Amino acid sequence: MSFSGTGKIWMNGNLVDWKDANIHIATHVIHYGSGVFEGIRAYDSKRGTNVFRLTEHMRRLSDSCRVYRMDVPYTSEQLHDAVLETIRANAFKACYIRPLIYRGYSQLGVNPMPCPVDVAVIIWEWDAYLGDDALANGVDVGVSSWTRIAPNTFPAMAKATANYANSGLIKMQATVDGYAEGIALDESGLVSEGSGQNLFLVRDNIVYTPSLTSSILQGITRDTVLQLTRDLGFEVREQALPREFLYLADEAFFCGTAVEITPIRSIDKITVGDGRRGPVTAALQDRFFGVIRGDHPDVHNWLTPVGAPVAAT
């Protein structure tokens, strides 16, 4: 992923040129990670451009702010409209969307509360997160030596910028070790998630995923997969999973806004199943992409139409 350096960014109620979307070096979020954000996608479809599960993402953004005692100067409806306005201003048919709420410029110190709460919406065009062939052929991953954040340290259910320092360590180790991604364990040594993705495993046509008590983010795409799994008639279990279950799975896949639904073909150099995308994963991908592309009815009302593009000013 790289930025074009052009287009519009929504900042505190106004659309500004990309090059002018700047903050001061003494802004609190730079020094202390005092921000929360969302990752959302808009997809091109037979019915035009739609944002996937915008309402649910905006609710989680609000929840993250609540955990971090951030009083946002905009309503959820205003932020909802800001996302659509930014997409229309940039005339993208498909894009990745990053709403960001952060502690701004006032003073420095560990206590963030004296600093103002600023809001931005950034969008850019972003293709397959783990490579063009990952969705079909899968990726090789390794279990990280870095443990996921533990309860009572950082709140895993809040999508906070500070949490992703842990994610960066997991991702860097995976990269250095020659893997596309890493899988982290929680403080008890049980399976948690990837650096920025939720994890699902399949054994004997039963779909398993770590529960919320395993230091995972309550992913919107995770929730989507849980619903689609039930729609397709598969049994699904949310539970604690031991590390060795990773090596016994018939299928494994990551899910998330960026990664969508991406198969895993090996873990710690142990082949998952026959090393190819399995039938359960393929069925979930087919239904997921069918909904967002307009080939399958949106029975759960997950799509928000963007509307016609407007001329940027």
C-alpha positions as CSV (number, residue, x, y, z in Angstrom):
1,M,0.0,0.0,0.0
2,S,1.2,3.5,-0.9
3,F,-0.4,6.9,-0.8
4,S,-1.0,9.0,-3.9
5,G,-0.5,12.2,-1.9
6,T,-3.5,13.8,-3.5
7,G,-7.2,14.0,-2.7
8,K,-9.1,15.2,0.3
9,I,-9.0,14.4,4.0
10,W,-11.8,15.3,6.4
11,M,-10.4,17.1,9.5
12,N,-12.5,18.5,12.3
13,G,-15.4,19.2,10.0
14,N,-13.6,20.4,6.9
15,L,-12.3,18.7,3.7
16,V,-8.6,19.7,3.3
17,D,-6.1,18.8,0.6
18,W,-4.0,15.8,1.4
19,K,-0.8,17.8,1.6
20,D,-2.4,20.2,4.1
21,A,-3.6,17.5,6.6
22,N,-0.9,18.2,9.2
23,I,-0.6,18.2,13.0
24,H,1.9,19.8,15.3
25,I,4.9,17.7,16.5
26,A,3.8,18.3,20.1
27,T,0.4,16.7,19.5
28,H,-0.4,14.3,22.3
29,V,-1.1,11.3,20.2
30,I,2.4,11.3,18.7
31,H,4.0,11.0,22.1
32,Y,1.6,8.8,24.0
33,G,-0.5,6.9,21.4
34,S,-3.7,8.6,22.7
35,G,-6.0,7.8,19.8
36,V,-8.6,5.4,18.6
37,F,-9.5,4.5,15.0
38,E,-11.5,2.3,12.7
39,G,-10.7,0.4,9.5
40,I,-13.5,0.2,7.0
41,R,-13.9,-0.7,3.4
42,A,-16.1,0.6,0.6
43,Y,-16.7,-1.7,-2.3
44,D,-17.7,-1.2,-5.9
45,S,-20.7,-3.3,-6.8
46,K,-23.5,-3.8,-9.3
47,R,-25.5,-1.3,-7.3
48,G,-22.7,1.3,-7.0
49,T,-20.3,2.0,-4.2
50,N,-21.3,0.8,-0.7
51,V,-19.6,1.0,2.7
52,F,-19.5,-2.3,4.5
53,R,-21.0,-2.3,7.9
54,L,-20.5,1.4,8.5
55,T,-23.0,1.6,11.4
56,E,-21.2,-1.2,13.3
57,H,-17.8,0.4,12.8
58,M,-19.1,3.8,14.0
59,R,-20.5,2.1,17.1
60,R,-17.2,0.4,17.9
61,L,-15.4,3.8,17.3
62,S,-17.7,5.3,19.9
63,D,-17.1,2.4,22.3
64,S,-13.4,2.9,22.0
65,C,-13.7,6.6,22.8
66,R,-15.8,5.7,25.9
67,V,-13.1,3.4,27.2
68,Y,-10.5,6.1,26.8
69,R,-12.7,8.9,28.2
70,M,-12.7,10.8,25.0
71,D,-15.6,13.2,24.5
72,V,-16.0,13.5,20.7
73,P,-17.2,16.9,19.4
74,Y,-19.3,15.2,16.7
75,T,-22.3,12.8,16.9
76,S,-22.2,9.3,15.4
77,E,-24.5,10.6,12.6
78,Q,-22.1,13.4,11.8
79,L,-19.1,11.0,11.6
80,H,-21.2,8.6,9.5
81,D,-21.9,11.5,7.1
82,A,-18.2,12.5,7.2
83,V,-17.1,9.1,5.9
84,L,-19.6,9.3,3.0
85,E,-18.7,12.9,2.2
86,T,-15.0,12.0,2.1
87,I,-15.5,9.1,-0.3
88,R,-17.7,11.3,-2.6
89,A,-15.1,14.1,-2.6
90,N,-12.4,11.7,-3.7
91,A,-14.7,10.0,-6.2
92,F,-13.4,6.5,-5.3
93,K,-15.4,3.5,-6.3
94,A,-13.6,1.3,-3.8
95,C,-11.4,2.3,-0.9
96,Y,-10.1,1.8,2.6
97,I,-11.4,4.2,5.2
98,R,-9.6,5.3,8.4
99,P,-11.6,7.4,10.8
100,L,-9.2,8.6,13.5
101,I,-10.0,10.3,16.8
102,Y,-7.0,11.5,18.8
103,R,-5.8,13.8,21.5
104,G,-4.5,16.9,19.9
105,Y,-2.2,19.8,20.6
106,S,-2.3,21.6,23.9
107,Q,0.3,20.2,26.4
108,L,2.4,17.1,27.0
109,G,2.3,14.8,29.9
110,V,0.9,11.3,30.5
111,N,-2.6,12.6,31.4
112,P,-4.3,13.1,28.0
113,M,-7.5,14.8,29.3
114,P,-6.4,18.4,29.1
115,C,-5.8,18.0,25.4
116,P,-8.5,18.6,22.8
117,V,-10.1,15.7,20.9
118,D,-9.6,16.0,17.2
119,V,-11.2,13.9,14.4
120,A,-10.1,13.0,10.9
121,V,-11.2,10.7,8.1
122,I,-8.6,9.4,5.7
123,I,-9.3,7.2,2.7
124,W,-7.1,5.6,0.1
125,E,-7.3,2.9,-2.5
126,W,-6.0,-0.4,-1.1
127,D,-6.1,-3.8,-2.8
128,A,-5.5,-7.3,-1.2
129,Y,-3.6,-6.7,2.1
130,L,-1.4,-9.8,1.9
131,G,-0.8,-9.9,-1.8
132,D,-2.8,-10.5,-5.0
133,D,-2.8,-14.3,-4.8
134,A,-3.4,-14.6,-1.0
135,L,-7.1,-14.8,-1.2
136,A,-6.9,-17.9,-3.4
137,N,-3.7,-19.6,-2.4
138,G,-3.3,-18.7,1.2
139,V,-0.3,-17.5,3.2
140,D,2.4,-19.0,5.4
141,V,2.4,-17.8,9.0
142,G,4.3,-18.4,12.3
143,V,3.4,-18.3,15.9
144,S,5.0,-15.2,17.4
145,S,7.2,-15.0,20.5
146,W,5.4,-11.7,21.3
147,T,2.3,-12.2,23.5
148,R,-0.9,-10.3,22.9
149,I,-1.8,-7.5,25.3
150,A,-3.1,-8.9,28.6
151,P,-6.3,-8.0,30.4
152,N,-5.8,-5.0,32.7
153,T,-2.9,-3.7,30.7
154,F,-4.5,-2.5,27.5
155,P,-8.2,-2.9,26.6
156,A,-8.2,-5.3,23.6
157,M,-11.8,-4.5,22.8
158,A,-10.9,-0.9,22.2
159,K,-9.3,-0.2,18.8
160,A,-6.7,2.1,20.1
161,T,-3.6,3.3,18.3
162,A,-1.4,2.3,21.3
163,N,-2.4,-1.3,21.0
164,Y,-0.8,-1.5,17.6
165,A,2.7,-1.2,19.0
166,N,2.2,-4.8,20.1
167,S,0.9,-5.6,16.6
168,G,3.9,-4.0,15.0
169,L,6.3,-6.2,17.0
170,I,4.3,-9.3,15.9
171,K,4.3,-8.3,12.3
172,M,8.0,-7.3,12.2
173,Q,9.0,-10.7,13.7
174,A,6.9,-12.5,11.1
175,T,8.4,-10.5,8.3
176,V,12.0,-11.1,9.5
177,D,11.3,-14.8,9.9
178,G,10.0,-15.1,6.3
179,Y,6.2,-15.3,7.1
180,A,3.4,-13.3,5.7
181,E,1.9,-12.9,9.2
182,G,2.2,-13.9,12.8
183,I,-0.2,-15.5,15.2
184,A,0.0,-14.4,18.8
185,L,-0.9,-16.3,21.9
186,D,-2.5,-14.6,24.9
187,E,-1.0,-14.4,28.4
188,S,-2.1,-18.0,29.2
189,G,-0.5,-19.4,26.1
190,L,-3.8,-19.9,24.3
191,V,-4.5,-18.8,20.7
192,S,-5.4,-15.2,20.3
193,E,-5.2,-13.5,16.9
194,G,-2.9,-12.2,14.2
195,S,-1.1,-8.9,14.2
196,G,-4.3,-7.2,13.0
197,Q,-6.6,-10.0,12.1
198,N,-9.0,-12.4,13.8
199,L,-8.4,-16.1,13.3
200,F,-10.7,-19.0,12.5
201,L,-9.9,-22.7,12.4
202,V,-11.9,-25.6,10.9
203,R,-11.8,-29.2,12.0
204,D,-14.3,-31.9,10.9
205,N,-16.5,-29.1,9.4
206,I,-16.8,-27.3,12.7
207,V,-15.6,-23.7,12.7
208,Y,-13.7,-22.5,15.8
209,T,-12.5,-19.1,16.8
210,P,-10.9,-17.7,20.0
211,S,-13.4,-16.1,22.4
212,L,-13.4,-12.4,23.4
213,T,-11.6,-13.5,26.6
214,S,-8.4,-14.4,24.6
215,S,-7.3,-10.7,24.2
216,I,-8.8,-10.3,20.7
217,L,-10.4,-7.3,19.1
218,Q,-14.1,-7.7,18.7
219,G,-13.8,-7.6,14.9
220,I,-16.6,-6.5,12.6
221,T,-15.5,-8.9,9.9
222,R,-15.2,-11.6,12.6
223,D,-18.9,-11.0,13.5
224,T,-19.7,-11.1,9.8
225,V,-18.0,-14.5,9.4
226,L,-19.8,-15.8,12.5
227,Q,-23.1,-14.8,10.9
228,L,-22.2,-16.2,7.5
229,T,-21.1,-19.5,9.0
230,R,-24.5,-19.9,10.6
231,D,-26.2,-18.8,7.4
232,L,-24.4,-21.6,5.5
233,G,-25.3,-24.2,8.1
234,F,-21.9,-24.8,9.7
235,E,-21.5,-25.2,13.5
236,V,-19.4,-22.5,15.0
237,R,-17.7,-22.5,18.4
238,E,-16.2,-19.5,20.2
239,Q,-13.9,-20.9,22.8
240,A,-10.3,-21.0,24.2
241,L,-8.0,-22.9,21.9
242,P,-4.6,-24.4,22.7
243,R,-1.6,-23.8,20.5
244,E,-1.5,-27.3,19.2
245,F,-5.0,-27.0,17.7
246,L,-3.4,-24.7,15.1
247,Y,-1.4,-27.7,13.8
248,L,-4.4,-30.1,13.8
249,A,-6.9,-27.9,11.9
250,D,-8.2,-29.0,8.5
251,E,-8.5,-25.3,7.4
252,A,-7.4,-22.0,8.9
253,F,-8.0,-18.4,7.8
254,F,-7.6,-14.8,8.9
255,C,-10.4,-12.3,8.7
256,G,-10.5,-8.5,9.0
257,T,-11.3,-5.3,7.1
258,A,-7.9,-5.2,5.5
259,V,-7.3,-8.9,5.0
260,E,-11.0,-9.8,4.3
261,I,-11.1,-13.6,4.4
262,T,-7.6,-15.0,3.6
263,P,-6.7,-18.7,3.9
264,I,-3.7,-19.9,5.8
265,R,-1.7,-22.7,4.1
266,S,0.9,-23.3,6.8
267,I,1.6,-22.5,10.4
268,D,5.2,-22.8,11.7
269,K,6.0,-24.7,8.5
270,I,3.3,-27.3,9.3
271,T,0.9,-27.6,6.3
272,V,-2.7,-26.8,7.1
273,G,-4.9,-29.5,5.6
274,D,-3.7,-30.2,2.1
275,G,-2.1,-26.8,1.9
276,R,-4.8,-25.3,-0.2
277,R,-7.9,-23.2,0.4
278,G,-10.5,-25.6,2.0
279,P,-14.2,-25.9,1.2
280,V,-15.5,-24.1,4.3
281,T,-13.1,-21.2,3.7
282,A,-14.1,-21.1,0.0
283,A,-17.8,-21.1,0.8
284,L,-17.4,-18.2,3.3
285,Q,-15.4,-16.2,0.8
286,D,-18.0,-16.8,-1.9
287,R,-20.8,-15.6,0.3
288,F,-18.9,-12.7,1.7
289,F,-17.8,-11.3,-1.7
290,G,-21.1,-12.2,-3.2
291,V,-22.8,-9.9,-0.7
292,I,-20.5,-6.9,-1.2
293,R,-20.4,-7.2,-5.0
294,G,-24.2,-7.5,-5.3
295,D,-24.3,-11.1,-6.4
296,H,-26.1,-12.2,-3.3
297,P,-28.9,-10.4,-1.4
298,D,-27.8,-8.1,1.5
299,V,-30.2,-9.8,3.9
300,H,-28.5,-8.4,7.0
301,N,-28.4,-4.8,5.7
302,W,-24.7,-4.5,5.9
303,L,-24.2,-2.1,2.9
304,T,-24.5,1.7,3.1
305,P,-24.7,3.4,-0.3
306,V,-22.3,6.2,-0.8
307,G,-24.2,8.1,-3.4
308,A,-22.9,10.1,-6.4
309,P,-19.5,11.6,-6.3
310,V,-19.2,15.4,-5.9
311,A,-16.6,17.7,-7.3
312,A,-13.8,18.3,-4.9
313,T,-13.2,21.9,-3.8
